[in-house]
Amino acid sequence: MRNLPIWLAIGTLAGAGAARAQAVEVVVRADEPLRGVPTRFLGANFTSYGKSGTSPADFVPCCLGPLGQLARPLALWRTPGGVLGSFFHFLTGTYGDDPDGPPNGITLDGFVRAASEHRGELLHILNWNASDQELINLIDYANSPVPYPVDPNWTPSSYRQQDPAPRGYFPWLRQLRGRRQPIGLRYVTLGNEIWNSVTDRDVRCRHDAVCYGQKGAELARRLRAQDPNLQIGISILTLGQAANPAYRNPAVYAGWRAAGLHPDFVSDHAYFRCGYGPRNATQAEEMIRFADALGPAAQRTRAELVAAFPDCGRFIGMFVDEFGPQACGGGPEPFETFGPWAVAAVAHFYAAALHAGYAHASYYHFNGDPHNLDSAGYGLVNGESPGTVDASYYGLWFAARLLQDAVSEVPLLGLPAELRGVAVHAPGLLRILLVNASAATSPRLDIKVQGRKVLFATAIAYVADAQRGGLNNLFTRRSQVPQQPPAARAQDLRAVEVPPLSTVLLELDVAGAPAPPAPAAATGCAEEMISGPPQPEPQRPSLEPPPSGCSCRMAGQGGRGHELLLPALLVLWAGHRKRRRAVLP
């Protein structure tokens, strides 16, 4: 078997007999970091479709019980979830064209409350169809300190969420609603899917890329005047270009460059099966292999960013903040979400996004229907605590377990063509995620580790069988999916079996060996240097952190580029934080 030192190993499938006849040697180079694991890599969408509570005053996302099973907390909660971002009004929880319409969903406060309780922060979609003033007020409400003294004549109804108001009114209102300290909202995107003329809305630009770039830059300038440390992302279309061939990323970037600005990150979306074919082995394999597209897409996006922003294009963050099997064709269905291939498809997507250099990946969506426990969607979890999970949930579970305390990705060499895999190093542990994209073969691996001594190994597997379903045993109800994660068992690294359409996670005890540090993709013209596991930290008000360091030189502007600024900023930043990991927001 030829050596394939890349993540996306594509070729002719090996026969089942040949795969079992002789173990294929696979090598992990544990002391050669490829990239750091971004602090905010792991995420999911949380939507108002699934909510708990009796009114907007106490609405929060429903169905959160299984969050407690994830080994690594979700760092960013994308809210208010997909297309709802095109209708969301932050104070009232109104989802509609009229900000004064009747409240019907989770407010910004409800999302913040739930995310903070689960050690996450928001990646918030700004309603592109709302007025600039409403969006500026949202940032003021979230991030500004409460003034002193306040106007004694202010009342909760003095100004609406879309009205110009005296300085300090909206932070005062935030305090009145129970939160004195600023929320510290750092990550926002300008709209949801600006390119989507079928199921999304765009009253500003009618889905035109040139207009979106120009007006997006204008709005970003106003938002940054309100909060200079805000990280602003924009909607791009690389993975699914066929959805709107006329919407091209360089046309969006041109408006920003003309304004002398740049986005801090870009947000792409992707779904496994748009349209339905036979529920068979071919469809299951295609779901798992879908993430093969992430590598080429990331290369194209990065090349376009560098061309548009020569001084900082290689440091602008790349997010893929909506993905999943559930939003295309006729809606969610059991085949896409209840079988073992759903586990492999989701786990593969997160791992391939890490390998491709994305700073963040987010499944759409986590919380589903609190009242319909057995349905096939849309969320990973239906029903109140403890909730009922689908098989896709275990793809996220494997990704979180893979990345638990992970510091860096290390090379994984020699995988057979039908397998996808990634290896990461945490302090004292190596983890290897393997998924089999073939419904016919069952490769056996002989795993060698270079640069570390392995004391013991375990394996956790999700495979097609009577308990978990299969192509000849299709589950039709969510409750048929196992509701407890698979257990670990001892594993001989000389004979690692990866059954068809399965997901296998290996955990290797490497005698306390340190994980090699490495830079990781981040946002806003700055990488983060990862040298240890992510540490719990309270959300910081975005007006108070150190300088972001983003001073990219634009056409006709002076100043130094990122290459000269970063070393000095790292020193300043490390001194400010005094932590094991230096992070530039």
Sequence and secondary structure as in RCSB ss.txt:
>XXXX:A:sequence
MRNLPIWLAIGTLAGAGAARAQAVEVVVRADEPLRGVPTRFLGANFTSYGKSGTSPADFVPCCLGPLGQLARPLA
LWRTPGGVLGSFFHFLTGTYGDDPDGPPNGITLDGFVRAASEHRGELLHILNWNASDQELINLIDYANSPVPYPV
DPNWTPSSYRQQDPAPRGYFPWLRQLRGRRQPIGLRYVTLGNEIWNSVTDRDVRCRHDAVCYGQKGAELARRLRA
QDPNLQIGISILTLGQAANPAYRNPAVYAGWRAAGLHPDFVSDHAYFRCGYGPRNATQAEEMIRFADALGPAAQR
TRAELVAAFPDCGRFIGMFVDEFGPQACGGGPEPFETFGPWAVAAVAHFYAAALHAGYAHASYYHFNGDPHNLDS
AGYGLVNGESPGTVDASYYGLWFAARLLQDAVSEVPLLGLPAELRGVAVHAPGLLRILLVNASAATSPRLDIKVQ
GRKVLFATAIAYVADAQRGGLNNLFTRRSQVPQQPPAARAQDLRAVEVPPLSTVLLELDVAGAPAPPAPAAATGC
AEEMISGPPQPEPQRPSLEPPPSGCSCRMAGQGGRGHELLLPALLVLWAGHRKRRRAVLP
>XXXX:A:secstr
     SS   S    HHHHHHS EEEEEETTS  EE  TT EEEE  TTSEESSSTTT EES  GGGGG SS  S
EEEES GGGGGTEETTTTEESS TTS   S  HHHHHHHHHHTT EEEEEE TTS HHHHHHHHHHHHS   SS 
 TT  TTSS TTS   TTHHHHHHHHTT  S     EEEE S TT TTT   TTTTT HHHHHHHHHHHHHHHHH
H TT EEEEE  STTGGG TT  HHHHHHHHHHTT   SEEEEEEES SS   SSHHHHHHHHHGGGGHHHHHHH
HHHHHHHH TTTTTTSEEEEEEEESSSSTTS  HHHHHSHHHHHHHHHHHHHHHHHT SEEEES SB  SS TT 
  SSSEESSTT EE HHHHHHHHHHHHHTT  EEE EE   TTEEEEEEEETTEEEEEEEE  SS   EEEEEEE
SS   EEEEEEE  BTTTBBTTB   SGGGS SS    EE  TTSEE  TT EEEEEEE TT     EEE  SSS
  EEE S         TTSS         TT  S  HHHHHHHHHHHHHHHH SSSB   
